[in-house]
Amino acid sequence: MQTCSGRCAVLLWLWLVLSAGAGWGAVPPAAGGVTAAVRQAYPVIVIDSISISGNRRTKEFIIWREMDLRVGDTLRLTGLQARLQANERRIANTQLFGSVRLEADSSRLPFLALRVVVKENWYVWAAPYARLNDRNLNEWVDRGSQLGRLNYGFFIDHENLFGRLQKLEFVAETGFSDRLTLRYHVPYLDRQGVYGLFTETRYQALSSLAYNTLGDQLAFAYRDAVLQTQLETQLMLRRRQGFYVFHYAELGYSRTEATTALRELNPYYLSRRGTRRQQVTTLGYTFRYDRRDNVNFPLQGRALIADVRRLGVLPADNFRSWQLRLAFGDYYPLGGKWYANYLFKSMVLTTPDVPYNLLRGIGYEEDNLRGYELYVVNGSAYASGRLNVKRQLLRRTLQLGFVPWRQFNTLPLNLYLNAFTDWGGIYNRYPDRLDNPLANRLLRSAGVGLEINTWYNTVVRLNLSRNAQGETNFFVNLQKDLWTRWN
């Protein structure tokens, strides 16, 4: 299973508890239906009022930023329903609301009154939690299900600070590793809703960590004393162009120090010269086009993410390379309850001689192949793709009448049966440094799975897969399709 954040763990626990006492309810109706006779009598209409309700904490301009409808607009009735649904999807993709409805009052045609009705989510989360330090549940079980491999911590997460979609998160962890993380996101600095600023700082002191890759699996070192310390900070400026195009400019800094014991285990951990300290300053640009109907569980639309980063900008930096990444996803309905999507991802580091702590590849975060969840394949370049064909099995909304809080008394439950196939390959110029037999070859897998889309857009995937090495495994994960760290 993909490792889960504190907020995610709390949501899954609440979902299991509350769904046990739920009653079945109807799915909310689609927005704004108008009969054919009315469309013929009034081919053109005028919006004479728009009201917004349900936003007790959220400022109205956050909702207006996602809408392309204004008082005085002239519309054709033939495209009204599709237009309202597109506005609903954009408002819902702010992830501030459990439900969004745009209702059209056509009782005074040719004048139309619109009502935007939202139901706000719960925005403040704070709780202790336990998290897997391993990449997924299967890897943790494979390593003996040791409680010592868990991280324990406390998190505070505010997802709508000041009602302006600002996000503030603080995380403190101990156990397998010690970490402190502080994130602050300000999506809109100006009244036009064009520019935003994101910052993140993280410090970690590790006495247990992966120092190498052996047999396509991470090899861990355990010590009573700290083996590595690292300070990372990032500053990112975002420019949002219209609704679907985003530009990001990034400045990052990382400082890592490794002890003699760690460098003896892997002389290439921080550099090929076996240095004790590594400093990397990063400048980057990211382009993102995202027109998916749901950023967490898309069924329709497409997304493209491309970024270029320069690692090693300052004279004191001791690693220099360009990094190029590209990800593309295309999602489309096949008709009825059938859907399909195709995903492609790739990454290239122009300097093939990469220190181990900066090596990435297949098996990290969202960059994985189903059927190879137990493996890590490192290298300086990779490409992967996946094809999914799924059928909707269930789409219901559970009305939790026994729950007094409005943010928690509606529970959506969507189930999909999925058939999939994945492929990928990674280039490793120095296979002698890593015991990575799966590098420099084509990897393939196929399987079936059950996908659950539920509360607060949580997605749980249960997959049964078989890979090209003849291994059949069952995996549970919470991964997203594309890199969506910055919204």
N, C-alpha and C positions, 0 to 999 in steps of 0.2 A: 504494500500500500504506500502510495505517495505520502511523505511526511506532511503533517497537518499543523497549521498554525493554531495558536490558542483560541482565537475566535472560531475557527473551523471545528475544533474539537468540542467546544461548548455547544455549537449548533447541532452537531451530530448527536450529542448526548440528549439535548432537549427534544430533538426529532424522535428519537427512539422512545422517550418517556411519554410525550404528548400524543403521538400517533396511536398509541395503544387504546386511548379513550375517545378517539375521534368518531364523528359521524360523517356520512357522505353528504356532499353538497353539490350543487350544480356549478359548472364552469361559467364564469361571467360572460355575458353576451358580447359579441363583436361590436365594434363601434359603428354607429350611424347608418343603419339601413334605411333606404328610401325606395318606395315602390316605383315600378316602371311608369305607371300613369303620371305620377308626380314629376318624374324626370322629363317626360314629354311635355307637360304643361309649363314647367319652369326649367328650361335647359340651363339658365344662368341664374345664380343667386348671389346675394351680398351678405357678408358677415357683419351684423350690426352690433354684436356684443360677444365678449369672451370673459367668462368668470372662472376663477381657480378656487377650489376648496379642498380641504383635507391637509393642507400644508401648515401644520401648527408650528413647526420649527423652521422649515425650509423657506428661505426667501423666494419671493415670486420670480425674481430675475433668473434664478437657476432653472426654473421651468420654462420661462420665456426663451432662454438661450437655446433650448432644444426644439422650439416650434418655428415653423415657417408660415404660420397663420396669424393675421392681424385684423383688427377691426377695420372695415372698409374694403377688404379684399373681395374680389369678384371671382367666383368659382363656377365650374361646370358640375352639375349634380352627378354626371356619369362617373367622375373620378373622385367623388367626395369620400367614399368609404376607404379607398386605398390611401388617400391623403391623410385621413384621420388616423389610420392604423400606423402609417409611417411616423407620425408625430408621437403616437403612443409608444412605439418601440424606442425612439430616441430618448424620451423622458425616462422610460424604464431602464435604459442602459446607464443612467447615472447611478443605478443601484441604491438609490435612496428610498425607493418605494416598493412595498409588497404588491401593490396593484395600481394600475393606471387606466383610466377610462376617459375617452373624449366622447361626450354625448352631444348630439345635434338635435336642437328643438326646431322642427320645421313647421310649426303651427301657424307661422305668419309669413309664409313664402310670398314673394321671393326673398324675404329677409330671414336670416338664419342666426340663431343664438347657439353658441358653443359653451359647454361646461366641461372643464377639466377637473376630474375627480381623482384624487390620489389618496393612498393609504400609506402613511409613513412607516418605515422600518424602525427597529430599535437601533440607536446610534452609538450608545456608550457601552463598551464591554470591558470588564475587568475581572480577572479570576486567576487563580493558580492553575497550572496545567503541567502535563507530562508530554514529551514529544520524542519520537524516535530520532536518534542521531544517524541511524542508517538511512539509506536512500528509500527503502520501502519495507513493508511488513515482512515480506518473504525473505529479504536479506537478513533482517533481525532474527527471524526464526532459524534461518540457516546458520547463524552464528551462535545459536544456543539460547535464544530468548532471554538474555541476561538483563536483569533490571539495571545493572551498572552501565548499560549502553543507552540508557534513557537520559534525556535532559529534563530537568525540572525547573520551572520558572513561574514568573508572574508577569502578566501583561495588562496594559491599559490602552484601549483603542477607542478613539472618538472619530466616527466616520462622517460627521456633519457639523464640524465645529462652527459656532456662530451662525448656523443655518446656511452656510455658504459653500457647502461641499468640501470644506477644508478637512484634511485628515491628519490626526496626530496620534502617533503610536509609540509607546515605550515598552521594551521587552527586556527583562533580566532573567538569565538562565544560569544554571549551574548543574553539576552532575558529571556527565561524560565530558563536557566542555563548559567553560565559563564565557558568557557573552552578554554584552550590553548593546542595545540597538535603540536609536531614536530616529523617527521619521516624521517629517512635516511636509504636507502637500497643500499648496495654495493654487487651485486650478485657474482662478481668475483674479488677476491683479488690476484689471481695468474694467470700466463700465461696459465696454463692448464685448467682454468675454472672449478676448483673443489671446492674451498672454497669461501664462501660469508659471509657477516656480515650485520645484520639488527639491527637497534636501533629505539626505540620509547620512547618519554617522554610526559606525559600528566598531566596537572594540572587543577582541576575544583573546583569551589566554587558554591555550590548549595543552593539557597534559596527556591527552589521548587523541590521536589523529591518524589519518591515512597518509603514510609516508611513501608508498609505492603501489604499483599494480602488479600482482602476481597471479598468473593463471586467469587473466581477465577478471580478477576480483581485487577489491581494495585490500591492501595489507596494512594493518593497524599497529601502531606502537603505543605501549602503555608505560607510563612512568609516574612516580609520586610527585616529581617536580614538573614545572612547566616546560614544554618542548618548543612551543612557538607562541609568539605574541603578534597581533596584527591590529593595525588601526586603518580603517577605511572611511572615506568621506566622499560624498557626491553632491554636486549642485547641477540641477538641470532646469533650463528655461524652455518652456513649451509655447509654441504658436499654433493656435487652432484656426484653420482656414475653412470657413463655412461650417458644415456639420461633420464631414467625414475625413478630412485631411488634417494631419498633425505633423508639425516639425519640432524636433527636439535638438537642443544644443547642450552638450554635457561636458562638465569639467570634473575630473575625479582624481583622487590621490590615495595611494596605498603604501603603507610602510610595514614590512614584515621582518621579524627577527627570528632566527632559528638557533637552537643550542647546538653545541658540539655533538651531543648524542644523536640528535636528529640528522645532522649532516653526515655522521658516520654511517647511519642506516641508508641514506641516499645522498651521495655527493652532488647529484644534480637537482636536489630539491629546490633550491633558490636560484642556482645558476650552474653553468658547466664548470665554473672555477671554484665551486664549493664555498662561496661567500656566506658570511654570517647574516648580512643585512641586505634586504631588497627594497628598493624604492621605485615606484612606478607612478608617473603622472599621466593622466589620460585626457585627451580631447576627442569628442565624438559628435557625430550628427546622425540622427535617425529620422527616416521618413515613414509615416504610417498612414495608410488608407484603410479605413475600417467601416464597411457598410453591412456588417452582420446584423441579423435581427435580434440576437442576444449574444453579448460578448462572452458569456460564460458557457452557454449551451446553444450554439447557433444551429439553425436548421435551414436558413436561407441567407444568401448574400455572399460577399467575398471580402477578403482582407489581404493586404500586402504590407509587410514590414521589412525595411531595408536599412541597414546602418553601416557606417564606416567609422572606425575608431583608430586613433593614433596612440599606441601605448609607448610611453617613454618620450616625454617632451622636454623636460628640463635636463641640463647638463649632468646633474647628480643622479639621474635615473640610470639604473643598471640593467634594464631590459628595454629593447626597442623593436617594435613591429607594427605593422598595419593589421587590423582585424576587419574582415568583411563578413556580414551576415545577411541572409535573405530568407524570408519565410513567406509563404503564400498559401491561402486556404480558399477553396471554392465550395460553397454549400448550396444545394438546390433540391427542391421537392421533385419527386418522380411521378407524383399523382397519387390520389387516395391518401393512405397513411404511410407511404414509402418516401424515404429521403436518402440522399447520397452526398458524400463530400470527399474531396481529395486535398491532401496537405503535402507541402514540400518545404523542407528546411535545408539550409546549408551554411557552412562557416569555413573561413579560410584565414589562417595566420600566415603572413608573408615570410616570416622568419621561422624556418622549420625547427631550429634548435631552441625549443621552448623549455623553460624550467618546469619541473614537475608540478609545482603548486599552481601554475597558470595553465597547465594542460587541461583541455576539456574535450568532450567528444560525446559519444553515444552512452547514455546511462546517467546523465546529470539533469536534474530538474525536469523541464518539459522535453528535453532532447533525448528521447528514449525510443526503443523499438519494443513493441509488445511481443512477448516470448523471450526477450533478452533482459528482463528486469533484474536478474541476479548478476548481470555482467556489467563491467565498465570497459569501454574501448577508447583509449586515449590516442590523440594525434593532433596534427596541425591543420587538418582539413577534413571535412566530412559532408556528406549529403544523405538525406533520408526522405522517404515518402510513405504515405499511408492512404489507403482507400477504404471507406466505410460505406456500407449499405445497411440502412436500419429501417425497422417498421415500428410504428407506434402501437404499443399494446394497451396503454391506459393513459387517460388524461382526465384527472379529477381534481377537485378542490375539497379538502377536508375542512369542515366547519367545526372548530373546537369550542363549542358553546360553554364548556366548563372553564375556559381560560378567560379571566377578566381583562387581560391586557390586549388592546386592539392590535398591537404589533406582533402578537403571537397566536391569535385565535383563528387565523386562516393558514392552512397548510396545503400547498399545491403538491401533487404527486403525479409525475409523468414517467412512464416506463417505456423503454425502447429495446427491442431485440436487435442486436448488431452483428453483422458478419464483416470481417475485416481481413486485410492483408497489408503487411508492412515490408519495406525493403530499406537497406541502407549500407553505407560503406564508409570507412575512415582511413585516411592516409597517415602512416607513421613512418617517418624517414629513419628513425633510430630504434628499430625493434629490439636491438640488443640491450637497451636500457630498461625496457619494460617487458615483462612476460605477458604479452598480449597476442596470443595466437589468432584472435578474431580480427585483428587489424589487417589492412591491405587485402581484404576479400569481401565479396558480396554477402550480406546477411539478409535472410528472408524469413518471414513467418506468416502464419494465417491462423484464424480462429473465429470464435463466436463469443458474444458477451451480452450482458444485460446492463443497460445504462439507466440510472435513476437521477432525475432532475427534480429537486425538491426545495425545501425551505431556504430562503435567502440565496437562491440560485446555487445551492450546493449541488455538486455533481459527483456521484459515486459510480464507478465502473467496475463490474465483475467480469473478468475475461478468462476464457479457457483458450490457450494458444498452443501451437506446435511450431517449433523453429526448424531451420535447415539442418541443425545438428541432431534432429530426431527427438528432441526433448519436448514433453508435454507438461504444461504447468498451469495452475490456476492462480490468478493474481487479482488483488484489489487495489485500485488506485484512485486518487482524487486530482489527477493532473488536468491542466488546461491544454488546449490545442496549440495555442500560439503564445509568444512572449507578450504578456499584457501587464507587465509590472508597473509601467507608467501609463496612467489613464488621461 
